[in-house]
Amino acid sequence: MGGRGSSGGGISSAAASGGAITATTPREIETTYFSMGSRGGARYKDEVLEASADKDGNLEFSYATPTFHEKSAKTNKTQTVTYSVTAGAINGETFGINWDKVNSISGQTYSLRQEAKAAGLKWNRDRKRWER
């Protein structure tokens, strides 16, 4: 029937990721976004990363995309945001990942370095990723 994108073909995300991603249902994460108005410097209360994997167990972590909620007042500088993430990390603590099946991690991994070391991964500076 054509079109763009993939229909999935009936393969679960755990099977498509080589078993590195174990979660099948998304986790709802709620946090706060702080805007500083015209001065810039906006930030999120928590760092939320989303993991994607290939069939060989190579994970890539990237910043998750939030859904913004309505502000409670026009002058309010804080806003509630929600993330829907199947596997990833919140402030350096991972969820939905089977570290025994992970061969490498790349992307936004600075906050994950302690978990990468604990899983037996080593930093490869030439490839800029953590590997077995």
C-alpha positions as CSV (number, residue, x, y, z in Angstrom):
1,M,0.0,0.0,0.0
2,G,3.0,2.2,-0.3
3,G,3.7,5.5,1.5
4,R,6.6,6.6,3.7
5,G,7.8,5.0,6.8
6,S,7.7,1.5,8.1
7,S,4.8,-0.6,9.2
8,G,7.1,-2.7,11.5
9,G,6.3,-5.9,9.8
10,G,5.2,-7.6,13.0
11,I,8.7,-7.5,14.6
12,S,8.8,-6.4,18.2
13,S,11.3,-3.7,19.2
14,A,13.1,-6.2,21.4
15,A,13.6,-8.6,18.5
16,A,14.7,-5.8,16.1
17,S,17.2,-4.5,18.7
18,G,19.0,-7.8,19.1
19,G,17.5,-8.1,22.6
20,A,19.3,-5.0,23.9
21,I,15.9,-3.2,24.4
22,T,13.7,-5.2,26.6
23,A,10.8,-2.8,27.2
24,T,7.7,-3.0,25.0
25,T,5.5,-0.3,26.5
26,P,6.5,3.4,26.7
27,R,7.2,4.9,30.1
28,E,5.5,8.3,30.7
29,I,7.9,10.8,32.3
30,E,6.8,14.1,33.6
31,T,9.2,16.9,34.4
32,T,9.5,20.7,34.3
33,Y,10.8,23.1,31.6
34,F,12.2,26.5,32.9
35,S,12.2,29.4,30.4
36,M,14.1,32.5,31.2
37,G,12.2,34.8,28.8
38,S,14.2,37.0,26.5
39,R,17.4,36.4,28.4
40,G,17.7,32.8,27.0
41,G,19.1,30.0,29.2
42,A,16.1,27.8,29.1
43,R,16.6,24.3,30.6
44,Y,14.8,21.1,31.7
45,K,14.7,19.9,35.3
46,D,15.7,16.4,34.2
47,E,17.8,15.0,31.3
48,V,15.7,12.4,29.4
49,L,17.4,10.3,26.8
50,E,15.8,7.9,24.3
51,A,17.6,4.8,23.2
52,S,17.3,3.3,19.7
53,A,19.1,0.1,18.7
54,D,20.0,-1.9,15.6
55,K,19.8,-5.7,15.2
56,D,23.4,-6.1,16.4
57,G,22.8,-4.5,19.8
58,N,24.3,-1.1,19.1
59,L,22.4,1.6,21.0
60,E,22.3,5.3,20.2
61,F,21.1,7.7,22.9
62,S,19.5,11.0,21.9
63,Y,17.5,13.7,23.7
64,A,13.8,12.6,23.9
65,T,11.2,15.0,22.4
66,P,8.8,16.3,25.0
67,T,5.1,17.2,24.8
68,F,4.5,20.6,26.4
69,H,1.4,21.3,28.5
70,E,-0.4,24.6,28.8
71,K,1.1,27.2,31.1
72,S,-0.9,27.9,34.2
73,A,-0.4,31.7,33.8
74,K,0.9,34.0,31.1
75,T,3.8,35.2,33.2
76,N,4.7,31.7,34.5
77,K,8.3,30.8,33.7
78,T,7.8,27.1,34.3
79,Q,5.9,24.6,32.2
80,T,5.2,20.9,32.7
81,V,6.4,18.6,29.9
82,T,5.8,14.9,29.4
83,Y,8.0,12.3,27.6
84,S,6.9,8.9,26.2
85,V,10.0,6.7,26.1
86,T,10.2,2.9,25.7
87,A,13.9,2.6,26.6
88,G,16.4,5.2,27.6
89,A,17.7,7.1,30.6
90,I,16.7,9.7,33.2
91,N,19.5,11.7,34.7
92,G,22.0,8.9,34.0
93,E,19.9,6.0,35.2
94,T,18.8,3.7,32.4
95,F,15.6,1.7,32.0
96,G,14.3,-0.9,29.5
97,I,17.8,-2.0,28.5
98,N,19.5,-5.4,28.8
99,W,23.2,-4.5,29.2
100,D,24.3,-8.1,28.6
101,K,23.1,-7.8,24.9
102,V,24.5,-4.3,24.3
103,N,27.6,-4.2,22.1
104,S,28.1,-0.4,22.0
105,I,26.5,2.8,22.9
106,S,26.9,6.2,21.2
107,G,25.3,9.6,21.0
108,Q,24.5,11.6,24.2
109,T,26.4,9.2,26.6
110,Y,28.3,11.6,29.0
111,S,25.8,11.1,31.8
112,L,25.8,7.3,31.2
113,R,29.5,6.7,31.6
114,Q,29.2,5.1,35.0
115,E,26.6,2.6,33.8
116,A,28.7,1.9,30.7
117,K,31.8,1.1,32.8
118,A,29.7,-1.1,35.1
119,A,28.4,-3.0,32.0
120,G,32.0,-3.7,30.9
121,L,32.1,-1.2,28.1
122,K,35.3,0.9,27.3
123,W,35.5,4.2,25.5
124,N,36.8,4.1,21.9
125,R,38.0,7.6,21.2
126,D,38.5,7.0,17.5
127,R,34.9,5.9,17.0
128,K,33.6,8.2,19.8
129,R,31.5,5.5,21.4
130,W,31.5,2.9,24.3
131,E,32.2,-0.6,23.1
132,R,32.8,-4.2,24.4
